[in-house]
């Protein structure tokens, strides 16, 4: 399966799972206290839970051939992602930037992307018990797999099928 994902140069080992997201780029024209302004804004929408967030500093994308069994299917379709991102951008400019006029928001680019996650086992600090963590190479962060119920359920299902 050929997918688009973040250029993960820091990733040493192959991903255990590819989590679905949807990125949108917007051109926003608004009026501030200093006059009319135009800004570009990038949003990233979670295709499993349908929540959007500002993601202006994203790394580049690459297309890569991956095993289809490692790719999670998104539950949220393309139009719902665009609508959610639009609403988040609109609210941001009305409430945080405090635009003096209704902002004109135009969609300029959009794409499906996948974030690679790796399963890592670490020994506990105080006990000898080994715990499984989910590591994201893009942000170099790790957390317990149990804190991500969608991924945890997907991995359990894949292990049962093997």
C-alpha positions as CSV (number, residue, x, y, z in Angstrom):
1,X,0.0,0.0,0.0
2,X,1.4,3.4,-1.0
3,X,0.7,6.2,1.6
4,X,1.8,9.7,2.4
5,X,3.6,10.2,5.7
6,X,5.8,12.6,7.4
7,X,9.5,12.5,6.4
8,X,10.7,10.6,9.4
9,X,14.5,10.8,9.1
10,X,14.9,10.1,12.8
11,X,13.0,6.8,12.5
12,X,15.5,3.9,12.8
13,X,13.2,0.9,12.9
14,X,10.1,0.3,10.9
15,X,6.8,1.6,12.2
16,X,4.4,-0.7,14.1
17,X,1.3,1.2,13.1
18,X,0.4,4.2,10.8
19,X,-2.2,6.5,12.4
20,X,-4.5,8.4,10.0
21,X,-4.6,12.2,9.9
22,X,-5.8,14.8,7.4
23,X,-3.9,18.1,6.8
24,X,-5.4,21.2,5.4
25,X,-3.8,24.5,4.4
26,X,-5.9,27.7,4.6
27,X,-5.4,31.3,3.4
28,X,-7.1,33.6,5.9
29,X,-7.9,37.3,5.2
30,X,-9.0,39.3,8.1
31,X,-8.9,42.8,9.6
32,X,-6.9,43.5,12.7
33,X,-6.3,46.6,14.6
34,X,-3.3,47.2,12.3
35,X,-5.3,46.8,9.1
36,X,-6.0,44.1,6.6
37,X,-3.8,41.0,6.8
38,X,-3.4,37.7,5.1
39,X,-2.0,34.6,6.8
40,X,-1.5,31.0,5.9
41,X,-2.6,28.4,8.5
42,X,-2.1,24.6,8.5
43,X,-4.5,22.4,10.4
44,X,-4.2,18.7,11.2
45,X,-7.3,16.7,11.8
46,X,-7.4,13.3,13.6
47,X,-9.3,10.9,11.4
48,X,-10.1,8.5,14.2
49,X,-11.6,11.0,16.7
50,X,-12.4,14.1,14.5
51,X,-10.5,16.9,16.3
52,X,-8.4,19.6,14.6
53,X,-5.4,21.4,15.8
54,X,-3.0,24.1,14.5
55,X,0.1,22.5,12.9
56,X,2.0,25.3,11.2
57,X,5.4,23.7,11.7
58,X,5.0,20.3,10.0
59,X,7.9,18.5,8.5
60,X,7.9,17.5,4.8
61,X,5.9,14.6,3.4
62,X,7.1,11.5,1.6
63,X,5.3,8.7,-0.3
64,X,6.2,5.3,1.0
65,X,5.2,1.7,0.3
66,X,4.1,0.0,3.5
67,X,2.4,-3.2,4.7
68,X,-1.4,-2.6,4.5
69,X,-2.0,-4.5,7.7
70,X,-0.1,-1.7,9.6
71,X,-2.3,1.1,8.3
72,X,-5.2,2.1,10.4
73,X,-8.4,3.0,8.6
74,X,-9.8,6.4,9.4
75,X,-13.4,6.6,10.7
76,X,-13.9,10.2,9.6
77,X,-14.3,11.0,5.9
78,X,-12.7,13.8,4.0
79,X,-15.5,16.4,4.0
80,X,-16.0,16.0,7.8
81,X,-12.3,16.7,8.3
82,X,-12.4,19.8,6.1
83,X,-15.5,21.1,7.9
84,X,-14.0,20.5,11.3
85,X,-10.7,22.3,10.3
86,X,-12.7,25.2,8.8
87,X,-14.6,25.7,12.0
88,X,-11.5,25.5,14.1
89,X,-9.8,28.2,11.9
90,X,-12.9,30.4,12.0
91,X,-13.1,30.2,15.8
92,X,-9.4,30.9,16.2
93,X,-9.6,34.1,14.2
94,X,-12.8,35.3,15.8
95,X,-11.9,34.6,19.4
96,X,-8.1,34.5,19.8
97,X,-6.9,36.9,17.0
98,X,-10.0,39.0,17.5
99,X,-10.5,39.9,13.9
100,X,-12.5,43.1,13.4
101,X,-14.3,41.6,10.5
102,X,-15.6,38.2,9.6
103,X,-12.5,36.4,8.3
104,X,-12.4,35.2,4.7
105,X,-11.1,31.6,4.8
106,X,-10.0,29.8,1.7
107,X,-8.9,26.1,1.4
108,X,-5.6,26.0,-0.6
109,X,-4.3,22.5,-0.1
110,X,-5.4,19.2,1.6
111,X,-4.0,15.7,1.9
112,X,-4.3,12.4,3.8
113,X,-1.2,11.7,5.9
114,X,-0.2,9.0,8.3
115,X,1.9,9.4,11.5
116,X,4.2,6.4,12.1
117,X,4.3,5.0,15.7
118,X,6.6,2.3,17.0
119,X,6.0,-0.1,19.9
120,X,8.9,0.0,22.4
121,X,9.3,-2.1,25.5
122,X,11.0,-0.6,28.5
123,X,11.8,-1.9,31.9
124,X,10.0,-0.1,34.8
125,X,11.9,2.3,36.9
126,X,11.1,0.7,40.3
127,X,9.9,-2.8,39.3
128,X,11.3,-5.4,36.9
129,X,8.0,-5.5,35.0
130,X,8.3,-4.6,31.3
131,X,5.9,-2.1,29.9
132,X,5.0,-1.4,26.3
133,X,5.2,2.2,25.2
134,X,4.2,3.9,22.0
135,X,7.0,6.0,20.5
136,X,6.4,8.7,17.9
137,X,9.7,9.6,16.1
138,X,8.5,12.9,14.7
139,X,8.2,14.5,18.1
140,X,10.5,12.0,19.9
141,X,7.8,11.4,22.6
142,X,6.6,8.2,24.1
143,X,3.7,7.2,26.3
144,X,1.9,4.1,27.5
145,X,0.0,2.2,24.8
146,X,-3.0,2.1,27.1
147,X,-3.3,5.9,26.9
148,X,-4.2,5.5,23.2
149,X,-7.2,3.2,23.1
150,X,-7.7,3.3,19.3
151,X,-4.1,2.2,18.7
152,X,-4.1,-0.3,21.5
153,X,-7.3,-1.9,20.2
154,X,-5.9,-2.0,16.6
155,X,-2.7,-3.7,17.8
156,X,-4.5,-6.3,19.9
157,X,-6.7,-7.1,16.9
158,X,-3.7,-7.5,14.6
159,X,-1.9,-9.7,17.1
160,X,-5.0,-12.0,17.3
161,X,-5.2,-12.3,13.5
162,X,-1.6,-13.4,13.2
